[in-house]
Amino acid sequence: MTTQGKPASFDAEDERWMRTVIEKAIEDGADPSLTPIAAGIVLGGRLIALARNRTEEDSDATAHAEIVAIRAAGREIGDMELRGATLYSTLQPCGMCTMASIWSKVGRVVFGAGREDVHRMYFEDRQIDTLDFIRDAWRNDLVFEGGCLRKECARLYYGPDDIVPIEEQGNI
């Protein structure tokens, strides 16, 4: 299940957790060139994982914030399935991270800035939106909601019309 096409409603807890994730994203600086993407996983009202993108530090293209958080959450609870958990991300998860959310069985994904809020370099495909993955998954219990603190999250990244130095452009 997704909320595509209708506005999501976020409560004070969603905003609180997203602010925690934003703080993690900017702990090394808020310049868009630093790719300040972060994710957190909450289960039972408790933050069980909080991570920042580690692709450069780890020389690992799969070390996106969501993946790092999913790995940490699994270790924290001793299970690869995160049923009932909410994954918060400052940016709409890419295809890889969306699939990891499906496979890890999180119950809900809440993100801040979406595809339309940021430069196209943040997404690997022109035509396929990660919401398509959710619609086509064998799960009808996954809620995928965008726009929680949208403006605050979007400010972390290059905007849709920004001129981004070629050496900083990923996925293009």
Contacts in CASP RR format, 6 or more apart in sequence:
PFRMAT RR
TARGET T0000
AUTHOR 0000-0000-0000
METHOD contacts of the structure
MODEL  1
MTTQGKPASFDAEDERWMRTVIEKAIEDGADPSLTPIAAGIVLGGRLIAL
ARNRTEEDSDATAHAEIVAIRAAGREIGDMELRGATLYSTLQPCGMCTMA
SIWSKVGRVVFGAGREDVHRMYFEDRQIDTLDFIRDAWRNDLVFEGGCLR
KECARLYYGPDDIVPIEEQGNI
1 140 0 8 1.000
1 141 0 8 1.000
1 142 0 8 1.000
1 143 0 8 1.000
2 131 0 8 1.000
2 134 0 8 1.000
2 135 0 8 1.000
2 142 0 8 1.000
2 143 0 8 1.000
2 144 0 8 1.000
2 145 0 8 1.000
3 143 0 8 1.000
3 144 0 8 1.000
3 145 0 8 1.000
3 146 0 8 1.000
4 131 0 8 1.000
4 144 0 8 1.000
8 110 0 8 1.000
8 145 0 8 1.000
8 146 0 8 1.000
8 147 0 8 1.000
8 148 0 8 1.000
10 18 0 8 1.000
10 110 0 8 1.000
10 145 0 8 1.000
10 147 0 8 1.000
10 148 0 8 1.000
10 149 0 8 1.000
13 45 0 8 1.000
14 88 0 8 1.000
14 110 0 8 1.000
14 148 0 8 1.000
15 148 0 8 1.000
15 149 0 8 1.000
17 40 0 8 1.000
17 42 0 8 1.000
17 47 0 8 1.000
17 86 0 8 1.000
17 88 0 8 1.000
17 110 0 8 1.000
18 88 0 8 1.000
18 90 0 8 1.000
18 110 0 8 1.000
18 112 0 8 1.000
18 148 0 8 1.000
18 149 0 8 1.000
18 152 0 8 1.000
18 153 0 8 1.000
19 149 0 8 1.000
20 40 0 8 1.000
20 47 0 8 1.000
20 50 0 8 1.000
20 88 0 8 1.000
21 38 0 8 1.000
21 39 0 8 1.000
21 40 0 8 1.000
21 50 0 8 1.000
21 88 0 8 1.000
21 89 0 8 1.000
21 90 0 8 1.000
22 38 0 8 1.000
22 90 0 8 1.000
22 149 0 8 1.000
22 152 0 8 1.000
22 153 0 8 1.000
22 156 0 8 1.000
24 38 0 8 1.000
24 40 0 8 1.000
24 50 0 8 1.000
24 51 0 8 1.000
24 52 0 8 1.000
25 36 0 8 1.000
25 37 0 8 1.000
25 38 0 8 1.000
25 52 0 8 1.000
25 65 0 8 1.000
25 90 0 8 1.000
25 156 0 8 1.000
26 36 0 8 1.000
26 156 0 8 1.000
27 52 0 8 1.000
28 34 0 8 1.000
28 36 0 8 1.000
28 52 0 8 1.000
29 36 0 8 1.000
30 36 0 8 1.000
30 155 0 8 1.000
30 156 0 8 1.000
32 156 0 8 1.000
32 157 0 8 1.000
32 158 0 8 1.000
32 162 0 8 1.000
33 165 0 8 1.000
33 168 0 8 1.000
35 53 0 8 1.000
35 55 0 8 1.000
35 56 0 8 1.000
36 52 0 8 1.000
36 53 0 8 1.000
36 90 0 8 1.000
36 156 0 8 1.000
36 157 0 8 1.000
37 52 0 8 1.000
37 53 0 8 1.000
37 64 0 8 1.000
37 65 0 8 1.000
37 89 0 8 1.000
37 90 0 8 1.000
37 91 0 8 1.000
37 156 0 8 1.000
38 50 0 8 1.000
38 51 0 8 1.000
38 52 0 8 1.000
38 53 0 8 1.000
38 65 0 8 1.000
38 89 0 8 1.000
38 90 0 8 1.000
39 49 0 8 1.000
39 50 0 8 1.000
39 51 0 8 1.000
39 64 0 8 1.000
39 65 0 8 1.000
39 66 0 8 1.000
39 68 0 8 1.000
39 69 0 8 1.000
39 87 0 8 1.000
39 88 0 8 1.000
39 89 0 8 1.000
39 90 0 8 1.000
40 47 0 8 1.000
40 49 0 8 1.000
40 50 0 8 1.000
40 51 0 8 1.000
40 65 0 8 1.000
40 69 0 8 1.000
40 87 0 8 1.000
40 88 0 8 1.000
40 89 0 8 1.000
41 47 0 8 1.000
41 48 0 8 1.000
41 49 0 8 1.000
41 50 0 8 1.000
41 69 0 8 1.000
41 70 0 8 1.000
41 72 0 8 1.000
41 73 0 8 1.000
41 82 0 8 1.000
41 85 0 8 1.000
41 86 0 8 1.000
41 87 0 8 1.000
41 88 0 8 1.000
41 106 0 8 1.000
42 48 0 8 1.000
42 85 0 8 1.000
42 86 0 8 1.000
42 88 0 8 1.000
43 73 0 8 1.000
43 77 0 8 1.000
43 82 0 8 1.000
43 84 0 8 1.000
43 85 0 8 1.000
43 86 0 8 1.000
44 84 0 8 1.000
44 85 0 8 1.000
48 72 0 8 1.000
48 73 0 8 1.000
48 74 0 8 1.000
48 76 0 8 1.000
48 77 0 8 1.000
48 85 0 8 1.000
49 69 0 8 1.000
49 70 0 8 1.000
49 72 0 8 1.000
49 73 0 8 1.000
49 74 0 8 1.000
49 76 0 8 1.000
50 69 0 8 1.000
50 72 0 8 1.000
51 65 0 8 1.000
51 66 0 8 1.000
51 68 0 8 1.000
51 69 0 8 1.000
51 72 0 8 1.000
52 65 0 8 1.000
52 68 0 8 1.000
53 63 0 8 1.000
53 64 0 8 1.000
53 65 0 8 1.000
53 68 0 8 1.000
54 60 0 8 1.000
54 63 0 8 1.000
54 65 0 8 1.000
54 68 0 8 1.000
55 61 0 8 1.000
55 62 0 8 1.000
55 63 0 8 1.000
55 64 0 8 1.000
57 63 0 8 1.000
62 96 0 8 1.000
64 93 0 8 1.000
64 94 0 8 1.000
64 96 0 8 1.000
64 97 0 8 1.000
65 89 0 8 1.000
65 90 0 8 1.000
66 87 0 8 1.000
66 89 0 8 1.000
66 93 0 8 1.000
66 97 0 8 1.000
66 100 0 8 1.000
66 101 0 8 1.000
67 96 0 8 1.000
67 97 0 8 1.000
67 100 0 8 1.000
69 87 0 8 1.000
70 82 0 8 1.000
70 87 0 8 1.000
70 100 0 8 1.000
70 101 0 8 1.000
70 104 0 8 1.000
70 106 0 8 1.000
73 82 0 8 1.000
73 85 0 8 1.000
73 104 0 8 1.000
74 80 0 8 1.000
74 82 0 8 1.000
74 104 0 8 1.000
80 104 0 8 1.000
81 104 0 8 1.000
81 105 0 8 1.000
82 104 0 8 1.000
82 105 0 8 1.000
82 106 0 8 1.000
82 107 0 8 1.000
83 105 0 8 1.000
83 106 0 8 1.000
83 107 0 8 1.000
84 106 0 8 1.000
84 107 0 8 1.000
84 108 0 8 1.000
85 106 0 8 1.000
85 107 0 8 1.000
85 108 0 8 1.000
86 106 0 8 1.000
86 107 0 8 1.000
86 108 0 8 1.000
86 109 0 8 1.000
86 110 0 8 1.000
87 93 0 8 1.000
87 101 0 8 1.000
87 106 0 8 1.000
87 108 0 8 1.000
87 109 0 8 1.000
87 110 0 8 1.000
88 110 0 8 1.000
88 111 0 8 1.000
88 148 0 8 1.000
89 97 0 8 1.000
89 109 0 8 1.000
89 110 0 8 1.000
89 111 0 8 1.000
89 112 0 8 1.000
90 111 0 8 1.000
90 112 0 8 1.000
90 113 0 8 1.000
90 153 0 8 1.000
90 156 0 8 1.000
91 111 0 8 1.000
91 112 0 8 1.000
91 113 0 8 1.000
91 114 0 8 1.000
91 118 0 8 1.000
91 122 0 8 1.000
91 153 0 8 1.000
91 156 0 8 1.000
91 157 0 8 1.000
92 111 0 8 1.000
92 112 0 8 1.000
92 113 0 8 1.000
92 114 0 8 1.000
92 115 0 8 1.000
92 123 0 8 1.000
92 130 0 8 1.000
92 146 0 8 1.000
93 101 0 8 1.000
93 109 0 8 1.000
93 111 0 8 1.000
93 130 0 8 1.000
94 122 0 8 1.000
94 123 0 8 1.000
94 124 0 8 1.000
94 130 0 8 1.000
95 124 0 8 1.000
95 125 0 8 1.000
95 128 0 8 1.000
95 130 0 8 1.000
95 133 0 8 1.000
97 130 0 8 1.000
98 109 0 8 1.000
98 130 0 8 1.000
98 133 0 8 1.000
98 134 0 8 1.000
98 144 0 8 1.000
99 133 0 8 1.000
101 109 0 8 1.000
101 142 0 8 1.000
102 133 0 8 1.000
102 134 0 8 1.000
102 137 0 8 1.000
102 139 0 8 1.000
102 142 0 8 1.000
105 139 0 8 1.000
106 142 0 8 1.000
107 141 0 8 1.000
107 142 0 8 1.000
107 143 0 8 1.000
108 142 0 8 1.000
108 143 0 8 1.000
108 144 0 8 1.000
108 145 0 8 1.000
109 142 0 8 1.000
109 143 0 8 1.000
109 144 0 8 1.000
109 145 0 8 1.000
110 145 0 8 1.000
110 146 0 8 1.000
110 148 0 8 1.000
111 145 0 8 1.000
111 146 0 8 1.000
111 147 0 8 1.000
111 148 0 8 1.000
111 153 0 8 1.000
112 146 0 8 1.000
112 147 0 8 1.000
112 148 0 8 1.000
112 149 0 8 1.000
112 150 0 8 1.000
112 152 0 8 1.000
112 153 0 8 1.000
112 154 0 8 1.000
113 147 0 8 1.000
113 150 0 8 1.000
113 153 0 8 1.000
113 154 0 8 1.000
113 156 0 8 1.000
113 157 0 8 1.000
114 146 0 8 1.000
114 147 0 8 1.000
114 150 0 8 1.000
114 154 0 8 1.000
115 122 0 8 1.000
115 123 0 8 1.000
115 129 0 8 1.000
116 160 0 8 1.000
117 150 0 8 1.000
117 153 0 8 1.000
117 154 0 8 1.000
117 157 0 8 1.000
117 159 0 8 1.000
117 160 0 8 1.000
118 154 0 8 1.000
118 157 0 8 1.000
118 158 0 8 1.000
118 159 0 8 1.000
118 160 0 8 1.000
119 157 0 8 1.000
119 158 0 8 1.000
119 159 0 8 1.000
119 160 0 8 1.000
119 162 0 8 1.000
119 164 0 8 1.000
120 126 0 8 1.000
120 160 0 8 1.000
120 171 0 8 1.000
120 172 0 8 1.000
121 158 0 8 1.000
121 164 0 8 1.000
121 168 0 8 1.000
121 169 0 8 1.000
121 170 0 8 1.000
121 171 0 8 1.000
121 172 0 8 1.000
122 157 0 8 1.000
122 158 0 8 1.000
122 171 0 8 1.000
123 171 0 8 1.000
124 171 0 8 1.000
130 144 0 8 1.000
131 144 0 8 1.000
134 142 0 8 1.000
134 144 0 8 1.000
147 153 0 8 1.000
158 164 0 8 1.000
END
